[in-house]
């Protein structure tokens, strides 16, 4: 079928990854330091990636491509179990060379594309600093200290109680003695990424 789909100019691409982060469908990724359309059937042709690209490497083209398949793009990206911070062992094999996602419980319900936007290619830990009534920093410190974690992403809601999740991760990183890349994403109560 002929349809509008994104095109990436590899010469212009600087490999920053902002386009892949902006792609709500999980159609893009970084391969060998350059953005790449990984799944044509995931690309909805709306171009959320275009304004995210600082290099102007993304444009639209009309060409033969598989039909957009929203049900395929919406599949689960979860690769390990358990996911609760309280339940997962600090030495679980999934932590080796992992990009860690530490998310407040509510975020997956507030953000409609949470799996492709955040869980994809991450080991997931979830919890609620308010309802669980514990400080996660000690367990997170042990997870980070005793495993080859590559990066940490925190996803929290904009509400004040979710600040406890971000605080616990920052405390754990400091206590672990490791200097890892840290990203924090804040979700509004209406599902927008702030």
C-alpha positions as CSV (number, residue, x, y, z in Angstrom):
1,X,0.0,0.0,0.0
2,X,1.2,3.5,-0.8
3,X,1.2,5.8,2.2
4,X,2.9,8.6,4.0
5,X,5.8,7.4,6.2
6,X,8.9,9.0,7.7
7,X,12.3,9.1,6.0
8,X,15.6,9.5,7.8
9,X,18.6,11.2,6.2
10,X,21.5,9.3,7.7
11,X,23.9,12.0,6.6
12,X,22.2,14.6,8.7
13,X,21.3,12.4,11.7
14,X,23.6,13.0,14.7
15,X,22.3,10.0,16.7
16,X,20.9,12.0,19.6
17,X,17.9,9.7,20.0
18,X,15.3,12.4,20.6
19,X,13.3,11.2,17.6
20,X,13.0,7.7,19.1
21,X,12.0,9.1,22.4
22,X,9.3,11.2,20.7
23,X,7.9,8.3,18.7
24,X,4.8,7.3,20.6
25,X,4.5,4.1,18.5
26,X,8.0,2.7,19.2
27,X,8.7,2.5,15.5
28,X,12.2,4.1,15.7
29,X,15.4,3.3,17.4
30,X,19.2,4.1,17.3
31,X,21.2,1.5,15.4
32,X,25.0,2.0,15.1
33,X,24.7,5.6,16.3
34,X,22.0,6.6,13.8
35,X,18.2,6.9,13.9
36,X,16.5,4.1,12.1
37,X,12.9,3.2,11.3
38,X,12.7,-0.2,12.9
39,X,9.1,-1.2,12.0
40,X,7.3,0.5,9.1
41,X,4.0,-1.0,10.3
42,X,4.4,0.8,13.7
43,X,4.9,4.2,12.0
44,X,1.6,6.0,12.0
45,X,2.8,8.7,9.6
46,X,1.8,11.5,11.9
47,X,5.4,12.6,12.5
48,X,5.8,13.2,16.2
49,X,9.5,12.6,15.6
50,X,9.9,15.5,13.2
51,X,9.9,18.4,15.6
52,X,12.1,16.4,18.1
53,X,15.0,16.2,15.5
54,X,17.5,19.0,16.1
55,X,19.4,18.1,12.9
56,X,16.4,18.2,10.5
57,X,17.2,14.6,9.4
58,X,13.5,13.5,9.3
59,X,11.0,14.2,6.6
60,X,7.9,12.5,5.1
61,X,7.7,10.6,1.9
62,X,5.0,8.8,0.2
63,X,5.9,5.3,-0.8
64,X,5.0,1.6,-0.7
65,X,5.0,0.5,3.0
66,X,3.0,-2.0,5.1
67,X,-0.2,-0.6,6.6
68,X,0.1,1.0,10.0
69,X,-0.8,-1.6,12.6
70,X,-1.7,0.1,15.9
71,X,-2.4,-3.2,17.6
72,X,1.1,-4.5,16.9
73,X,2.7,-1.2,18.1
74,X,0.6,-1.4,21.3
75,X,2.0,-4.8,22.5
76,X,3.6,-5.4,25.8
77,X,7.3,-4.6,26.1
78,X,7.7,-6.1,29.6
79,X,10.6,-8.7,29.6
80,X,10.9,-9.7,33.3
81,X,8.9,-10.5,36.4
82,X,8.4,-9.5,39.1
83,X,8.3,-5.7,38.6
84,X,7.5,-4.5,42.2
85,X,10.6,-3.0,43.9
86,X,9.6,-4.8,47.1
87,X,9.5,-8.2,45.4
88,X,12.4,-8.4,43.0
89,X,15.6,-9.9,44.3
90,X,18.6,-7.5,44.3
91,X,20.6,-10.0,42.3
92,X,18.0,-10.9,39.7
93,X,19.7,-11.9,36.4
94,X,17.7,-9.3,34.4
95,X,19.8,-6.5,36.0
96,X,23.0,-7.4,34.3
97,X,23.9,-4.8,31.7
98,X,20.3,-3.3,32.0
99,X,18.9,0.0,31.4
100,X,16.7,0.4,34.5
101,X,13.3,2.0,34.5
102,X,12.0,3.0,38.0
103,X,8.4,4.1,37.7
104,X,5.7,5.2,40.0
105,X,2.7,2.9,39.8
106,X,0.3,5.5,38.4
107,X,2.4,6.5,35.4
108,X,1.5,3.4,33.3
109,X,-2.2,4.3,33.7
110,X,-1.8,8.0,33.0
111,X,0.5,7.6,29.9
112,X,-1.3,5.8,27.1
113,X,1.8,4.6,25.3
114,X,3.8,3.8,28.4
115,X,5.1,0.4,27.1
116,X,6.7,1.7,23.9
117,X,7.7,5.0,25.3
118,X,9.3,3.9,28.5
119,X,9.4,0.1,29.1
120,X,10.8,-0.9,25.8
121,X,14.4,-2.2,26.2
122,X,14.3,-1.5,30.0
123,X,14.2,-3.6,33.1
124,X,11.2,-2.3,35.0
125,X,10.8,-1.6,38.7
126,X,7.5,-0.1,40.0
127,X,6.3,1.2,43.3
128,X,4.3,3.9,45.1
129,X,6.3,5.9,47.6
130,X,3.1,7.1,49.3
131,X,1.1,3.8,49.5
132,X,4.0,1.4,50.0
133,X,5.1,3.5,53.0
134,X,8.8,2.6,52.6
135,X,12.0,4.3,51.5
136,X,13.1,2.5,48.3
137,X,16.6,4.0,48.4
138,X,18.3,1.2,50.3
139,X,17.1,-1.6,48.0
140,X,17.8,0.5,44.9
141,X,21.3,1.2,46.2
142,X,21.9,-2.6,46.4
143,X,20.5,-3.2,43.0
144,X,22.7,-0.5,41.4
145,X,25.8,-1.3,43.5
146,X,25.7,-5.1,42.8
147,X,24.8,-5.2,39.1
148,X,26.1,-3.8,35.9
149,X,23.3,-1.2,35.4
150,X,23.9,1.0,32.3
151,X,21.5,3.8,32.9
152,X,18.5,4.7,35.1
153,X,15.2,6.4,34.0
154,X,12.7,7.6,36.5
155,X,9.1,8.1,35.5
156,X,6.9,9.8,38.0
157,X,3.7,11.7,38.2
158,X,3.6,15.5,38.7
159,X,2.0,15.1,42.1
160,X,4.1,15.8,45.2
161,X,4.1,12.3,46.6
162,X,5.8,11.0,43.5
163,X,8.8,13.1,44.3
164,X,9.7,10.4,46.7
165,X,10.4,8.0,43.9
166,X,12.8,10.5,42.2
167,X,14.5,11.2,45.6
168,X,15.0,7.5,46.3
169,X,16.7,6.9,43.0
170,X,19.0,9.9,43.4
171,X,19.9,8.8,46.9
172,X,20.6,5.3,45.7
173,X,22.8,6.5,42.9
174,X,24.8,8.6,45.3
175,X,25.1,5.8,47.9
176,X,26.1,3.2,45.2
177,X,29.2,5.1,44.3
178,X,28.4,4.7,40.6
179,X,28.0,7.6,38.1
180,X,25.2,6.5,35.8
181,X,23.2,8.4,33.2
182,X,19.9,9.5,34.8
183,X,16.8,10.7,33.1
184,X,13.6,11.8,34.8
185,X,10.3,12.0,33.0
186,X,7.3,13.7,34.7
187,X,3.8,12.8,33.6
188,X,0.9,15.2,34.2
189,X,-2.4,14.0,35.6
190,X,-3.9,14.3,32.1
191,X,-1.2,12.0,30.6
192,X,1.1,14.6,29.1
193,X,4.9,14.2,29.4
194,X,6.1,17.5,31.0
